[in-house]
């Protein structure tokens, strides 16, 4: 870098640091709203969050940022500077391609759409939400034309969550998954026994003891409490305000262990990623996870590949029984393991098991593509939803509230986001297999309640890099190949064949 | 207002609303740091707060704000628009008079000075802090020259906390107070008996029950929990993010009732003021208390004139005894009342009684004036401090840690702030007397644990106006005259003459 480039780059970094500070402050406004804010704060908080978003957006898209980006030169793309500039230039291009008018119109529309969706779901009345969604889809289509794409408008949306991902690749991925999963689901249909669910569904589990047990587990995972904390919220999430403050939230249900138990592990997976990022990347665009899909791979890895595994529970189940002797003393490890791994189609995505979860996502992906292609009239969407539910899962939702109206995402204009959940599932196994290949002692350690080899491997290979590598580069770097479904399908087949005696 | 003025005024208000949002976000960053932030968040939080302060300051002092202020016309000064413009023009003038260089230098200096002060106090070593204070005082003097003043440079500093207040007025006020108080303190010296403190000092008071009792009390005061909440912090404070979210924090001491009990009432006094402001003033410069002194008058009114009074405790003491039967059953109302009103000189301001508190402030005021006049070398400050302690309170601090190093204020560059504490004390009685004059039923209601007449009167006459009136206008409007010490001195004389049989 010559002197002029150097100066521009440093000024750009200062500017990006201020933008990062605004985003962190906005994240705290969000965290507080979900955890502690009194009801009276709603209106003021909405104004505060809108102002901080607007200022950050203005600062990022104004002429000065463009000028500094243009004057920062072209350092070696494999260097940190090169990686930072590449990411910022891409984000900047996206940001300035969208006209301010359109951004404002999307904000206005989704601000009205979310409460309309809440009401529509409450009353299970599609007509209340349909006109809002109609407008949202129209604006999303408009956005794709401004953003630009090579093959398909859906790619332009996807790119905002999973840089480099393409609709065509996802179709291949889902085709492979569907080929194995639909038959698996059919084979298992009706085999899950009532008593399989009993262990988790019944009993009283005091909140304080659930919390304590969860803490013991995530301590063992390696969650750093000096750089984090745990609070309660209705919808659990992980959020951070820099690498030194990465928080999780949890929802507790006194009659049911699953939400807090697996929710805590899931959010901790996200948190370990953020806590593990090179601290030198703080306040830069490299200081966060590289994509939604890679992030989700880490929450799923800790939740499912660790938290729903035999090795994990062979160590922790006796401790869980000690914590809840009344509810669990009559349930042995095997019954418990079966209970937390029941495979059974249901209408609701967020309650789905490891297998059917992806079919819920597939359905949404296909419908989103059809909407963006303008091939599916909004009024036909509920019927299309139910038809796909029947086809993939063999069930029909009892109402639109339990069907097409169940998720908040579309009301917020999040098109192209759902597929990252399945990308995360697939990647979780691809990464986990690689970890075990390189460090074969991991499963034995898990049996002893130890996770430091796994955690260290993930930190060294994935976490510390933050957004330095794009998702496809990172996957290649870590596993020697791009995203593949085979390891994931093999994992599911082994696990559920054994659980349901399918062979 | 003509059309052009109208347009400029509306744009100015939008701009001020954004600045207010930045300040509210920064206030939340502060609240979180004092209550829940994990240790690892310190560095990132400092950056976030610095960035938000800087952006708010830049937006307030840039050319566009100046232009809009100049184009907004001169509406009737008694109208809300007139009041808003007057306040903003004054604040703007102050803000642009300080060169950015000087502001940055003050920030840098105080950022280093506070940890130096912490260390100096820990080791009771004046020499560690003296060079920092030397520089701070020099910068404060420099600031007064930029800010400008008519009579005395100290006025320029004072004006930042108490608009319109002048050093000469404060001297008169303190002269009047000193004339009565120093003799009173001497007359009482040594009369406070050991057992007078016993009721509060000894015993075990569980935190949960202290909290519950405090909640019952501030519920009765009228604190609105839908627009607020209570958390724990080492240094209690009241903070708000708009009128819909006004929070307090409390410190609990298991062996001593006073900090939580009176601290909660004190912070609630501040909170009732903020919760009571006309909600239409939200996100404008009228939407906060009009000055530090008037704010403090409300915290003191609820803490002292209500919370340390006989009528209040004749209702609440039986309930307090029920809450802590073991510690309090042997202590009657009279003994308790004496215990919470012990008059006794001590070294530490924050632990001082109602009378000697003001002498602590007087001492600081006189020393600040001498420093700003450059009449007192920093190295002589500890000796000057101790000499005044001897003269006003008859005691000598055991160390500089308990003397000149006890307060954080100077290390933060807060010169001109201390006097507002005594202004608050004096005003609390002037307002309270007026309330009782207009609504004579107030004391009888207090005996029944009812405060709605008092609260309503304060809201109607003081709270709802926010910053619409300057402090001197407000005092005149409410009490028919400017600040006077006579009611306050009469209150203290009556209370302590009776307590110590001085007549």
Boltz contact constraints between the chains, C-beta under 6 A:
constraints:
  - contact:
      token1: [A, 18]
      token2: [B, 51]
      max_distance: 6.0
  - contact:
      token1: [A, 21]
      token2: [B, 47]
      max_distance: 6.0
  - contact:
      token1: [A, 21]
      token2: [B, 48]
      max_distance: 6.0
  - contact:
      token1: [A, 21]
      token2: [B, 51]
      max_distance: 6.0
  - contact:
      token1: [A, 24]
      token2: [B, 48]
      max_distance: 6.0
  - contact:
      token1: [A, 25]
      token2: [B, 25]
      max_distance: 6.0
  - contact:
      token1: [A, 25]
      token2: [B, 29]
      max_distance: 6.0
  - contact:
      token1: [A, 25]
      token2: [B, 48]
      max_distance: 6.0
  - contact:
      token1: [A, 25]
      token2: [B, 52]
      max_distance: 6.0
  - contact:
      token1: [A, 28]
      token2: [B, 28]
      max_distance: 6.0
  - contact:
      token1: [A, 28]
      token2: [B, 32]
      max_distance: 6.0
  - contact:
      token1: [A, 29]
      token2: [B, 25]
      max_distance: 6.0
  - contact:
      token1: [A, 32]
      token2: [B, 28]
      max_distance: 6.0
  - contact:
      token1: [A, 38]
      token2: [B, 226]
      max_distance: 6.0
  - contact:
      token1: [A, 38]
      token2: [B, 227]
      max_distance: 6.0
  - contact:
      token1: [A, 38]
      token2: [B, 228]
      max_distance: 6.0
  - contact:
      token1: [A, 38]
      token2: [B, 229]
      max_distance: 6.0
  - contact:
      token1: [A, 38]
      token2: [B, 245]
      max_distance: 6.0
  - contact:
      token1: [A, 39]
      token2: [B, 226]
      max_distance: 6.0
  - contact:
      token1: [A, 40]
      token2: [B, 226]
      max_distance: 6.0
  - contact:
      token1: [A, 40]
      token2: [B, 227]
      max_distance: 6.0
  - contact:
      token1: [A, 40]
      token2: [B, 244]
      max_distance: 6.0
  - contact:
      token1: [A, 40]
      token2: [B, 245]
      max_distance: 6.0
  - contact:
      token1: [A, 41]
      token2: [B, 244]
      max_distance: 6.0
  - contact:
      token1: [A, 41]
      token2: [B, 245]
      max_distance: 6.0
  - contact:
      token1: [A, 44]
      token2: [B, 241]
      max_distance: 6.0
  - contact:
      token1: [A, 44]
      token2: [B, 242]
      max_distance: 6.0
  - contact:
      token1: [A, 44]
      token2: [B, 244]
      max_distance: 6.0
  - contact:
      token1: [A, 47]
      token2: [B, 21]
      max_distance: 6.0
  - contact:
      token1: [A, 48]
      token2: [B, 21]
      max_distance: 6.0
  - contact:
      token1: [A, 48]
      token2: [B, 24]
      max_distance: 6.0
  - contact:
      token1: [A, 48]
      token2: [B, 25]
      max_distance: 6.0
  - contact:
      token1: [A, 51]
      token2: [B, 18]
      max_distance: 6.0
  - contact:
      token1: [A, 51]
      token2: [B, 21]
      max_distance: 6.0
  - contact:
      token1: [A, 52]
      token2: [B, 25]
      max_distance: 6.0
  - contact:
      token1: [A, 226]
      token2: [B, 38]
      max_distance: 6.0
  - contact:
      token1: [A, 226]
      token2: [B, 39]
      max_distance: 6.0
  - contact:
      token1: [A, 226]
      token2: [B, 40]
      max_distance: 6.0
  - contact:
      token1: [A, 227]
      token2: [B, 38]
      max_distance: 6.0
  - contact:
      token1: [A, 227]
      token2: [B, 40]
      max_distance: 6.0
  - contact:
      token1: [A, 228]
      token2: [B, 38]
      max_distance: 6.0
  - contact:
      token1: [A, 229]
      token2: [B, 38]
      max_distance: 6.0
  - contact:
      token1: [A, 241]
      token2: [B, 44]
      max_distance: 6.0
  - contact:
      token1: [A, 242]
      token2: [B, 44]
      max_distance: 6.0
  - contact:
      token1: [A, 244]
      token2: [B, 40]
      max_distance: 6.0
  - contact:
      token1: [A, 244]
      token2: [B, 41]
      max_distance: 6.0
  - contact:
      token1: [A, 244]
      token2: [B, 44]
      max_distance: 6.0
  - contact:
      token1: [A, 245]
      token2: [B, 38]
      max_distance: 6.0
  - contact:
      token1: [A, 245]
      token2: [B, 40]
      max_distance: 6.0
  - contact:
      token1: [A, 245]
      token2: [B, 41]
      max_distance: 6.0
